[in-house]
């Protein structure tokens, strides 16, 4: 395991020596310099895991202005490295200002060695986690950029890993001339996925015909899908071209396929198997070349067991399955979708976005769109807040009384936070210093698991 590398910038050489000894005892390397100029040069020459900097470098300076200037110069070189500010001239306003600007910690001289080491360990570990998150986010953005560069995503709005993986699979199989079955709950956006398949298929320039199969009655289904000749039934005064014929050399999207009657399933299967059909009342065989995409919210394997769906038709339709998760399983999409549904000049404030994120969305994307439309109609001005969002979210669990926080709760929080005290403190609703005191009380070591 690589040793942590610390840069100390302080005009007092004794400070550098003391911190070097402390770091060495705890298996860290430490480089100490006396001036801001030397510190900036060192940071440009080699990487460090953390910086400890003084606030004043001139004997007649106690304002902290030199330290503030150094802090911003260090940030210009490395915007992510954690910085601990130390000074004998403690100034609360300066501390608050620097924390707002991104300082990781603020300690007074003389410091407590245990607190200093705990702060260094946890800030470095937190920095490593953040770097890991940034690497993951960067790779994710590269995947998103690749999709947008090479494929037509039909203006779909997404940010979740679940949707990214689904869209990668969708675009990968779109060009293959095989049937695709899109599954998922109502209101999740199955038709949008079908559009993306069509736009990136080998027949993207051909017709894209959509039909809600479940809405067709038995009497209308055959005529709607396969067409009818004049006089085929009462009121048939002209030839009716069916959806399959209209989709010839293109794509036919059969929505709610799970609601199709068994009689309709048998007739559909014949066309899929042979590519041939006959209009009602006609004797001519019509050959069609159609890419079929179907969608359902029905559990088709269970429907087969229940005798409500033909197994042979299922396998004919389900060469490739694209499963669209419910919105509650892709929470990262909620706020981006909400912003997508907003019209100018409406915007969500932070409380509204948080309320949307906490809701479970049983009606999925369709419900979210309706909620946003309602909020735009009822809000007092163009800034939508939580009170304008007409949903009920579950209450948060009650906050623990500080005195009721047990040794087990602290140990569990530290484990979940991978030993990072600042994250465990946030989870428990404590300040970092309060958690340190309780750790000391219970004899808990802040060791990363």
N, C-alpha and C positions, 0 to 999 in steps of 0.2 A: 504494500500500500504506500503511495507517495506521501511524503511528509507535507503538511500544510506550510505554505510560505507566506511570511508576514513582513510587511514593510512598515517601519517606524520612522516618522518624521517629527523630530522634536529638537529644539535648540539646546536642550540640556543633555549632555552626553551620559549623565548618570541614569536618566530615564531610559535611554537606549540600552544601556548595559543591563538595567533591571529587567526590562522586557525581554531582552535576548536570553538572559538566564532563565526567566520564567518559561519562555517558549521552548528552550532546550530541554528543560526538565520534563516538559509534556510532549516531547518528540516532535517539535516543530522547528523549522528553520526561520531565522529572523535576520533581516538586513536593516541596519539603523543608519540614518543620515541626519544631518543637523539643520539643513536649510530647505525651504520649499523648492528652490532651483534644483538641488541634488535629488530631492524626492521625485520631482517630475521627470528628471533624466533617467532615474532608476526604473520608473514605471514604464518608460518608453523602451528601455533596454531589455527587460525581462518580465515574465508574468508573475503575479502575486495572487494569493487567494484572498487577502484582506489587508487593509491599510489602517494603521493607528496614527492619527495626526494630532499635533498640538494646535492650539488656537492663537497663540501669541509667540512671535519669534524675535521681537525687539524688546530690549530691557525696559523701554519706556512705554510699551504698548500693553494695554489690558482690555481693549475694546472687543477683541476677537475678530477685527476686520481682516487681519492677515490670514487667519484660519479660514474665514469665509471665502476669501479670494482663492486660497489654496484648494479648498474643497471643490469649487467650481472648475478649477483648472484640472484637477484629478478626474473629475467627471467628464471633462471634454476628451480626455485620453481614453478612459474606460468607464462607460456609463453604467456598468453593471456591478463593478467590484464593491463589496461592502466596506464601509468606512466607519471606524470608531473614532469619535472626537474626544480628546482628553484635555483638561485645562485645570489650573489651580484657581482660575478666575471664573467660577461657575456663574453663568448668567442664563436664567430661565428663558428669557426671550430669544436669545441666540440659539439655545438648544432647540426650542420649538421651531424656529425658522429653518435650522439645518435639517431637522427631522422632516419637515414639510418638503424640503428640497431633496431628500433621499438619504440623509445620514442614517446609518443602521443603529447606532447607539451613541450615548453621550455619558461619559464617566468623569467624575471629579478626581483630582489628585489630592491626596494619595488614594489609589484605588485598592479595592479588596482583590487579592490574587485569585481567589476562587471565582469571584464574580467575573473578573476579567477573562479567565480561561473559559468559563461557561459561555460568556458572550462570544468569544472568538470561535469556539467549537460550533455553537449553534448558528452563528451567522455564516460561517463557511459552509456548513451542511445545508442551510437554507439556500445559499448561493448556488450550491451544486444542484439542488432540486430545481431551482429556477432556471439554471442553464439547461438542465434536462428537459424541462417544460418548453423552453424556447427552441431547443433542437426538434422536439416533437412537433411544435407548432410550425416550425420552418418546413419540415418535411411534409406536413399536412398541406401547407400553402402551396408547396411545389406540386403536390398531387392535384390540388384544385386548379392551379394554373394550367397544368397539362390537359386536364379535362376541357377547360374553357378554350384552350388553344386548338385542340384537335377535333372537338365535337360541338354540335349544336345542342345546348342544354335547355333550349326553349325558355330561357329566362327563369329557370327554377331557382328558388331561394333556399339556401341550406347552409348549415355550418357544422352540423353534427358529424361524428365519425361514422355513424350508422348510415346516413344518407350518402356520404362520400363513398363508402364501400359499395353501396347499392348502385350508385351512378357509374362507378368504375365497371361493375359487372354488366350493367345495362348497356353501356356504350360498347363493351367488348363483344357482346352477343348480338348487338343490333344488326350487324351486317350479314349475319348468318341467315340463310333462308330456311328457318325452322319456326314452328309455332312457339309462342311464349305465353305463359300463364302468370298473371300478376295477382298476387294474393295480399290481403291486408284488410283491416277494418274499414267500415264506411268513413268517408270524409278524410282519408289520409293522402289522397292525391294520386290514385292509381291511373286516372286518365292522363295526368301529366307525364307519368312514366311511359305510358303508351305513346304519347306524342314524341318523347325523346327517342324511343325505339324507332318510330317511323322516320323521323328526321335524319337519323344516322344509318338507315337501312339502304340496301341496294336498290330499293324501289321508292326512294325518297321523293322522286319527281312524279310518281304515280299518284292516283287518288288515295285519300285517307278517309274511309267511310266508317262512321260510328253508329252503333245501334245498341240501345238498352234492351237486351234480350229478355230480361225479367219482366219488363213492362208490356210485353206482347202477349195478347191472348192466344189461345190455341188456334182460333180461327184466323187471326191475322198473322201469326208467326210465319207460316209457310209462304204466304203471299209477300210478306215484307222481306224475307230473306231470299226467296228464290224467284219471285215474280209471278205474274198471272196473265193469261191471255184474255181477250175480250170474251165476255160471257161465261167466264170460268165460275163466277158466283154472282149472286144478285147485286146489281149496281156496278159490275165490272164493265164499263162502257168503253174502256180503252186499255191497251196493253200496259201492264205495270212492270217496270224493270226492277228486279229485286236488288237487295244490297250486295249480294255476291257478284252480280254482273256489273254493278256500278263500281265495285272495288277491283275489277279485273286489271291485272298488271300493277296492282297497288296493295294497300293494306286495309284489312277489315278488323275493326275493334269491336269485339263482342263483350259488352259490359254486363255484369251480374249474370254470368253464364251459369252459376249454381242454381238459379231460379227457373231455368228452362225445363219445360215438361219432358217426361220420358219419351213421348212421341216426337217432340221436337228434337231431342237428343239423337234419336235414331236417324232422322232425316239429315241432321247436321253431320253426323258421322259419315254418312254415305258420300256427301260432297267432299269432306276432308280426305277421305280415302281415295276417291276416284278423280276429283277435280271436275266432276260432271254434275249437271243438274237439269231438271226439267221444270219449266214454268207450270203453274196450276192450269189445267185445261189445255196444255200443249203437248205435242208428241215429239218435238225436236229435242235432241240432247245438246246442251250448251256446255262447252268446255271453258273453264275459268282458271286463271293462274293468280291466286290470292295468298298473300302473307297474312296469317291469322294471329291476332293478339287477343287474348281473352282475359277477363278480370273477374274476381269474385271475393266476397267477404265470407263465403261459406266454407266450412271445413269439408272439402270434397272427399278426402279419405273416409271420414265418418259418414258422409252422405252415401258413399258406395256401400259401406257396411249396412246402412239402414235401407238400402234398396232404392234410394232416391236419385242416384247418379250412376251412369254407366261407367264401368271400369275401363272398357275399351276406349270410350271417348276421352276419359281423363288422361290416359297415356298418350292419346293422339294430340291433345291440347298442351300437355305438360312436358314438352321436350326440354324447355328451360323454364324454371320457376324464378320469379323475382318477387321476394317477400318485402312488402313495405311496412315497416314497424309503425305502431301507433305513436302519436305525438308525445305521449307521456314517456316513451322510451328513447326519445331523441330531443331532450329538453333544450339542447343548445340551438335548436331550430326555432324555438318559440319567439324570442324577441326579434331575430332577423325577419321572420315571417310577419310579425306584427308591424314592424317598420315598413315592410313591403306593401302591406295592405293600407297603410296610412296615405291619405291624400294631402297635398300641400294646402295650407301651411302647418298642418297638425304634426305634433311631436309627442313622444312619451317622456315623462320625467322618470327619475330613478325609481321612485316608489311604485309607479305604474308598471315599469318593467319587472320589478321584483315580484309584484303580485301576480303578474302573468306567469313568471317562472315557477311560482309555488303551486300553481293550479294543475290538476291531473288531466284535464282535457279529454273527457269521455267522448266528445263529438269531434275530436281531432282538428285538422286544419280548417275544416268547414266551420266548426264552432268558433275557432279563433277569428276567422274572417268576419263572422257575424258580430262577435263581441266588439271588434275594432270599429265596425260600421256604426254600432250603437253608441260607442264612446264618442265618436266624432259628432254625432247628432246631439248628444246630451251635455257635452262638456261646456263649461262657461266661456272658455277661450280656446286658443289653438294649442295650449299645453295641456295634455291629458295626464291627470294624476290618478292615484290608486282609487279614489272615490268614484271616478268616472268608469272604472272597469267593473262591470256588473257580473262578478263571479264571487263565489264563496270559497275561500281557501281554509284548509285545516289550521287550527291554532297551533302555534309553536309550543313545544314542550316547556313547562315552567323552568325558569332559571334556578339553579341550585343556590341555596344559601351558602355564602363563602365558608362559614364555619362547618357546614355539613359535608364539605368535599373531603372524601376519605382518601386514605393511602392507596386503596385499590383503584379509585377513580383517577387519581393522578398517574398511577402506573399505566393504566389502560390508555389514558390520553397521550402519554409519552410514547407508548408503543404505536398507537395509530398515527402519531405525528413523526414516526421514525426517529424519535429522540430529540426533535427540534423543539426547544422549550417555548419559543415564541408562538409556534403553531399550537402546541398543547395548551398554553395559557389562553389563547383565543378561544379554543374549543371549550374550556372550562369557565370562560367568562372572568378570568383573572388578569391582572397586569403581570408582566414578566417578573417583576421584583416580588410580587405576592406569591407567585408560584415557586420562585427560588426559595423563599422563606419556608414554605410548606414542604418542599423537597428536603431542605436541611433538617426540618423538624422530624420528618419520617425517615431520614437517612437514605433518601433515594438519590442514586447517582444519575447524572444526565448523560448516559452512554447511548449512542445510537445503536438501535437494534439491527 
